[in-house]
Amino acid sequence: MDVLAVNTENYLLRFGQVREQTEALCRPLLPEDTVVQPIVDVSPPKWHLAHTSWFFETFLLQKFAPNYKVFHPDYNFLFNSYYNSIGSRILRQTRGTLNRPPLAEIYQYRAYVNEHITELLNQLSENSYAELLPLFELGLQHEQQHQELLVTDIKYILSTNPLVPALLPAEKYVSPAINLPKPEYLSVASGLYEIGYTGTDFCFDNELSVHQVWLDEFAFRNQLVTNQEYLEFMEAGGYQNFKYWLHEGFDLAQQEQWEAPLYWTKQADGWYRFTLHGLQKVNVAAPVTHISFYEADAFANWAGKRLLTEFEWEVAAKHYLPSRKLGNFLENGSYDPQPFSGEQPAANQLLGDVWEWTYSAYQPYPRYNKAEGALGEYNGKFMINQMVLRGGSCATPRSHIRPTYRNFFHPDKRWQFTGIRLAAK
């Protein structure tokens, strides 16, 4: 078998695995679950299933497959997300109106795209691979991003139902109670450090270009902030005391009547939280999650600490080399942050469990270059009014994360698996 055939077989194997993972996440859902959109941040699962197929159809099949016929002429309008270069689209907040096309047709669409991608890769000449592969890889990484969004969006959708239905069996919920070791602070020396991706594998354009930053000596905690610690903040009146908060964060917390992380509810015997296994008692040893940047910053101020900058976080991760293999990711199947184990190397929680808010605005790196055409809209146009998060979460695919990966959300967002790592002042 020649090299091209071997490469094609490997690419198609990975393509099939990624596409199957998306459908596996949606398999426990009822058709009725897949069209709900409770808030603008959440997209219906049916839309995710279609949009990830639209991406391959639009950026690969229509460009590289001769005489390719789109599955449906209206799908470009229905399932384009935000690419102005591609044409008009339905408004983001109206994705929940798509009771039609039916879910069965969306799965037919996915099968149609899968079939034609397989044909395309089997027919490509070696010269064509050089142009196609970066787009093919981007399509896979894009779908993995939507797998994480599927987990978080499904969770939010189910949580808004008065019946609080579980996606997964309650009896299979595992969140062990652990006597945590005392947190330690790990130090990093002052110096000039390289920031950005330097490898040869895939990275997003917002991880480039490589540049240097000076960092003073700093120390960061080896454990994430736990539910127990956050409960202490709550019980100490943290949500009511303005002195810990940024002004607009405190106003928002009062306006929205926040008194706990998203999904928490107080019952007679204590605090519970909604999970994909239904309503479960809060495990005080697990990392706190589903909090906004404002809450993370307020907690840090209350604790007499601070949040890391994104550059400090990246340097810490490169210095202590956390293991993706040992981290809690999508493939673990818990879909929930797990307690830190003292038997693990201290750096493991840097990757997985929760996205860690940093005190860094989402901005372009020096000499940042957007891609030409529609793909230039992937990251660059969002570099305003958002904060950077690092590290991945329990909903992030393991192969998708790396120490240079830059996630970003507006500071009020809570529906993602977001949490806190403290740095010493």
Salt bridges, closest charged atoms under 4 A:
GLU20 OE2 - ARG27 NH1 3.00
GLU23 OE2 - ARG110 NE 2.77
ASP41 OD2 - LYS413 NZ 3.16
GLU131 OE2 - LYS63 NZ 3.48
GLU137 OE1 - ARG14 NH1 2.77
GLU143 OE1 - ARG19 NH1 2.92
GLU143 OE2 - ARG110 NH2 2.95
ASP153 OD2 - HIS48 NE2 2.82
GLU207 OE2 - ARG402 NH2 2.77
GLU229 OE2 - ARG221 NH1 2.63
ASP251 OD2 - HIS247 NE2 3.13
GLU295 OE2 - ARG414 NH2 2.83
GLU310 OE1 - ARG390 NH2 2.74
GLU310 OE2 - ARG406 NH2 2.87
GLU312 OE2 - ARG306 NH2 2.91
GLU314 OE2 - LYS318 NZ 2.71
GLU314 OE1 - ARG390 NH2 2.92
GLU331 OE1 - ARG398 NH1 3.86
ASP336 OD2 - ARG273 NH1 2.94
GLU356 OE1 - ARG421 NE 2.79
GLU377 OE1 - LYS381 NZ 2.68
ASP412 OD2 - LYS413 NZ 3.51
